[in-house]
């Protein structure tokens, strides 16, 4: 989502950005969580129910407010999203440290990685290059499809691009469900939705104004 959205902003196709964020979030809940629930029951922890999900709904409402007042997510709104992200991450990081400190050493031990550091670095660099290159192809192809069929970039972002960028969440959630770790699935989906709004949309807004059309504001975002 980050690579595609930022590339879209740099190429002046911010319509793909807003469509990608909103479309990915809708797909995460309806398609990915739906498929995972077909495989196995997905338990929702109390912290997710009373903390993360209300927070996700809250920032979605904030996105609507920005759309009503400014008709766009611009630089100041991008800064606000980043501040919210930092505050949220700091709280969870401290909670994580507290939990880890309570675990005994035996539980903390993990299998040593069999891959060399050099190989890890090469894979990281190669993967990063392919993600950026792939996002460039996605944006160009999506824009061409939109022009060829007379559709808006926003619609393409909501459908084709959103489906493509949501595939990693699908693989992660289905794999977790099959291995009996369905709890990872709901955390993966909720966490991804929060990151899409705060980080993806936030970073893009720091680069360029992301216009929010009326249909997105009054139908698609509330649906999300």
Protein Blocks (a to p, Z undefined) as FASTA:
>chain_A
ZZmmmmmmmnopaklmmmmmmmmmmmmmmmmmmmmmmmpccdddfklmmmmmmmmmmmmm
mmmmmmmmnopacfklmmmmmmmmmmmmmmmmmmmmmmmmmpcfklmpccddfbdfklmm
mmmmmmmmmmmmmmmmmmmmmmmmmmmnopafklmmmmmmmmmmmmmmmmmmmmmmmnop
amlmmmmmmmmmmmmmmmmmmmmmmmpccdddfklmmmmmmmZZ
